[in-house]
């Protein structure tokens, strides 16, 4: 069995035997070089070991070159990853400038034959410049070539990744990381497990970038991310991690660092005892903080709930010496049950973290949508940053709220736009009105 280690720049190694690498993504506009450099500076200081930046088109390649040059001149050597969508030409142009290029095979080129041809060209450019590649497959944006064969399924995601990995092997290009992202923790975990089986059968295992995409924010986003990642990391799957939150990128790093420390550096849970009766776990903690309790509990019990090895968890114990209150214990149980998709007590939100393609105040919009729709138990609502990726990647949503730019929003029911060009100020009310009229 050949197990690949990817090299990202001169110092970062992703693969077996190496610590889990923590990464995040800028949400500044790449054309705003000053803002992007400043954010990268903060992210590097906060512990980001890789930083991803969107490169929407060829016009942004010079901006990315300047960002890299200025950071390196300051002595900041954190590898930069170019995030590419819908423009294979941009991927090829940016490859000599960055340490890693992330492409989504489902939208690398609209014509599948052209996508394969352009990908072959990209491999040669990356080989020449020592640039790594992430093959990033996302649930909901697989491309018609795959969905016509396998549907929008975990199997389709794994098959899509394997096709591109086979191209890498045919070209003898191995500096590759692969990801299979979904906002649905069950879909995400199933897809990664299927891919691992396929790679093992092939005899070559590439390193995995793991994360729950569009996880949301607050406790919910962290719990959802921890459950999805822990379900893989606890089984030895996963070499680099991002916790995708609809918050400032710096806020993603503590939870990602927690996962890296727990699963590659031996950080222990604050769990002190547990017992199980009729499928219900009674778990007692002595946690140093509320945040630590949330992360520990999600990782301790979320994977078993997701895999249906247990049916429920109830919590007791202390936080910094003070008793865990009944309200917090019940809330934590509800959140973990929902994130593991065992019981829904509130709406399920899909919300992207934002990036350089986002053209409105995504965090504010998400909070407004949540405030207006919090009573819609079990409904799946997506709040997406841009019209480029939003409609495709909110695959599980009943309703979607997607930024168009220029102060306007599109509202979707399923995958169909039912209202376009809605002013931002009026969009949350319009969304709720449409939902209520449909009930």
N, C-alpha and C positions, 0 to 999 in steps of 0.2 A: 504494500500500500504506500503510495507516494502522498505525503502531506506537505502542502505548499506553505511557504512563508512569503508574504508580500513585503517588499521594502518601499516605504513611503519617504522619499527624500533620503538624507544621509543617516538619520538616527532612528527612525520609527520602524519597528518590525511588527507585522501582524500575522500571527500564526501560532501553531502549537508550541508550547514551552516558553512563550513570551507573555508578559502581563497584558491583561485586557486594556486596550487603548481607548481613551475617553475623547469624544469629539462633540462638536456642536456646529451651528451654522449661523452666519451673519443674517440679519434681517434688514440691513441698510440697502439702499440702492447702489449697485456697483458703480454706476456713473458718478456717484458722490464719493470721490476717492478719499477726501479728508475724513468723512464720517466712517467709511469702511475701514480705513487704516486705524482710526481711533478705536473702533469696536474690536478689531483684531487685537490691538494692543491690550485692551481690557480682558479679552477672552484668554489670551496667552498667559497673562498675569494670574487669572483665576484658575488656571490648570488645564485648559484645553490642549490636547496633544495633537489634534488636527482641527482645522477650521475650513468649513465648506462655504463657498461663495457662489451665488448664481451668476451665470454668464448668459444672459438672455439671447444675445446675437453677436454677430461679427463686430458690430459697433462697440461692444464692451470689451473686446480683447485688449485694446490699448490701455483701458482703465485697469484691467486685471494686471497687466504688465507693470503699470506704475505702482499699484498696491503692493505687489510682490517686491519690487525694487525698493520701495520706501521702508517696508518692514525689515528687509534684510539689511538695509543700511543702518537701522536702529539696533541690529543684533538679535532681532526676533526671527528665529529659524523654524517656528512651528509650521509644519507642512500645510500647504493650501490645496484645497480640492475644488476643482471647477465643476459646478452643477449644470448640466446641459439638458435641454429639452427641445425636441423638434428641429434641431439644426446640427446635422452631422458635420457640416462644414465648420461650424463653430468649435465643435469638439476637436477636430483636426488642427484648427488654427491655434487653439489654446494649449494643446498638449505640450509644446516645448516650453511653456511659461510656468506651469504649475507642477506640483509633485504627484498629482493624481487627478484623473478625470472620471466623473461619475456620469454614466449614460443609462437611460431607461430604454431597453430594447423595444418596448412597445411603441415608443414615439421617436426613435432615433432617426427614422426616415419613413415617410408615409407609404412608400413602396418597399415591400419586404426584400425583394431582390437587390434593390439599391441600398437598403439598410445593410445587408450582408457585405456588399461590395465596399461601402464606405467604412464599415467596421474593420474590414481587412486593412484598409488604408490607415485607419487610426492605430491599429496594432503596430504597424511598421514605424509610424511617427513616434509612438510611445517607446518602442524598443530603442530607437535611435537616441532618444533623449532621457532614457531611464525613468520614464513616467509610468506610474501604476494606473490601473483601471479598476473602477468599481462597476460591475454589472448590477444595476439596481432595478429589480422588478417590483412593481407596485400593483397590488390588488386593485382592479378597477381601471388600470391603464395598461392592459396586456397587449393591445393591438388585435385587430380582427383576425390576423393569421392564426394566432393561438386560440382566441375565444371560439372561432369556428370549429376548431378541432377538439378542444377540451373544456370549453366554457370558461366563465370567470371564476375559477375554482383553485384550491390549493394545488391540485395536480397540474392545472394549466400554468400556474406560477412556476412550479418546479421544472416543468418541461421547457418553458420559455428560457429559464436560466441555463438549463443544460445545453440547449441548442447553441447559445453563445459561448459557453465554456468549451464545447467541442470545437468551435472555431478557434478559440485560443490555443487549444491543444494541437490542432492541425497546424497552426502557425508556430508552434513551439514557443508560445508566449505565456508565461506563468506568473507574471507580476500582477495578479488579479485578486480582488476581493469581491464577494457576491452578497447581495441582500435580497430578501423577499419581504417587503413591508406590507402591513395591513393595519387598519384601525380596529379590526376585529381580532381579539387576542386568540381565539380558537383557530381562525383562518391562518393567522400568522404562524402559530406554532405548528400546525399541520403542514404548512408549506415548507418550513425549514426542515422538519423531520423527513419529509419526502425527498427533499433535495439531498440531504445528507445520505440517505439510503442510495439514491441514484449515483452520487459521487463515489461512494464506497464500492458499489457494483462496478463502476467504471475503473476503479483502482487509483483514482486521483482525487484528493480532497482539498478543495480550495478554502481559504479562511473566510469566515462569515462575519459580516457587519450585521448586527441585530438591533432591533428597535420596533416599537409600536408607532406607526406613523399617525399623525393627526390625533394624538392622544388627548388633547384638550389642555386644561390648566389646573392649578390648585392641587388639592389632595387627589382628586379623581385622575388627573393626568399622571401623577406620580405613581399611584397605585396600579393603574392600568399598565404603565410602562414596566413597573417592577414585576408584575405577574407574567406578562408576556416574556420578558427577558429571563426571569428566573426559571421559567419552565424549560428554557433551552440551556442556560448556563449551568443549572444544577445537573444536567446530563452531559456536561462537557462540550456543548455546542455554543460557539460564539467567541470571537476574538477581538472585536471592537464594538463599542456600544454608543448609541446616541439616545437620549431621552428627549423626545420632541414635544415641547410644550408651547402653548400659545401665551408666552411670556417673553421677557427679555432673554436673549441667549445665555447670559451669565447664570440665569436661574436654573438652566438645565443641568449645569455641571455638578452640583452637589449630589443629586440623585444618581447621575451617571458614575460619579466617583465612588459612591457607596456600592453600586453593583460591581465595579471593577475591584474594589477592595474586598468585598465579600467573596467573590468567586475566583479571584486570582491571588489574593494576599491573605486569605484566611480570617477576615473579619467575622467575629461571632455575633449571632443574634442575641438580643436581650431577653429571649424566651427563657423562663426558669423552670416551667413544668407544663405538661399537657396530658390530658387523658381523653379517650374517645369512647362514646357510648352511642350505639345505634346510628352511626354515621356522623354524629355531632362531636366536634372537638371543643374541649374546654381548655383554653390556653391562658396561662398566667405570665405576665411580663414584669420586669423591673427595668424600665426604659429610662435612659438619661434625659430624653426630650420627647415631645409630641411627634416631631418629625421622624425621629428614630423609631418610635413605636410603629408609625404608619409604614415605613419602609420594611422594617423587620417582619411585621405581620403579613404584609403583602407577599413577600418572598417566602416566608415560612409556610403559608397555607394556600396561596393562590394557585400554584401549580397543581396541588392535589385536588383542589376544587375544579379546576379547568379539566383535569383528566378524569374527573368523577370518581376519585378514590375515596373522597369524603363528601358529605352533603352540606355541612354548615360549620361555622366557627363562632364561638362566643368568647369574649375577652374579659379578663380581670387583671389586677395587679396594680403597679404604681408607675408614675412618671415623675422622675426626680424626687422620689420619696412620697409623693402625694397620690392618693387613690385615683385610679382611672374611673371617671364618673360613668354612670349608667348611660347617659346620653352619648358620650364619646364611644363607649363600648358598642352600643347599638349602631351608631353611625358607621364605625369602622367595619363592623360585620356587613352592613348593607353595601358599603362601597366595594368591599372585596368580593362579595357575592355578585354584584353587578359587573365588575371588571372581568371576572372569570366567566361571565355569561351564564350564571346559574339562577339568578333571581333579579328582576328589575324593579327598583323602587322609585325610579325617576326617569326622565328622558335620557337616552343615550346620545351624547354629543360627539361629533367628529369635528375637530377644528385643527387646521394646519398651523404650524408655528410662525408662518410668515417668512418672507425672504425678499430678495431684491426685486421680485416681480410683483410684490404686494403694493397696491396703489391706494390703500385707505387704512384707517386706524383699526386694524384687525382685532387687537385686544379689547378695545372699547366696544366694538360691534359685538364681539362674542359675549361679553358681559351683559349687554343689553338684550341680546337674543335669549340668553339663559334666564334673565329676570322675567321676561315675558312668557316663556314657555315651560317654566319649571314644574307646572302642574300636569304636564302631558306625559304621564307615566308610560314608559315602554316605547315611546316614539323615538325614532332616530333622526336627529337634526344635524346637518352639517353647516359649518361656517368656514368658508374657504377664502384664501387670500387673493386668488386671481382667476381669471377666466381661462388661463392657459392650462392649468392642471386641475382646477376645482371640479368641473363637471365629471371628469373621468375618475378621480380618486375618491369621490364620495359615493362609492359603489353601493354601500349598504343603507344609504340615507333614504328616509321617507320624504324629507324636505331639505332643500339646500339653499344657502344664502351665500352668493358668490360675488366678490368685488369685481367690477368692470373697469375701475379707474374713473377719473374725472368726476368724482363724487356720486357715482351711480352704482347700483347693485342689481344683479339678476336673481330672481327667485325661481327655484326649481321644485317640481313635484316629481320625485324619482329622478329620472334622467332627462326630463322634459322641462324646458324653460317655460313657465307660465306667465311671468312678468319680466320685462327687461327695462333697463334705464330708470329704475326706481331711485329717487333721491335718497341718499344715505340716511338723512334725518327721519324719513318716513318709512324706511324699509323694515325695521323690526315690527312696527305696527301692522304693516301690510302682510308680512309673513304670518303673524298670529291670526289675522283676519282670514286669510286663505285657509289656514289649518282648521280654524273653527268652523268655517263654512263647509269644509269637507267631511266633518265628523257627523 
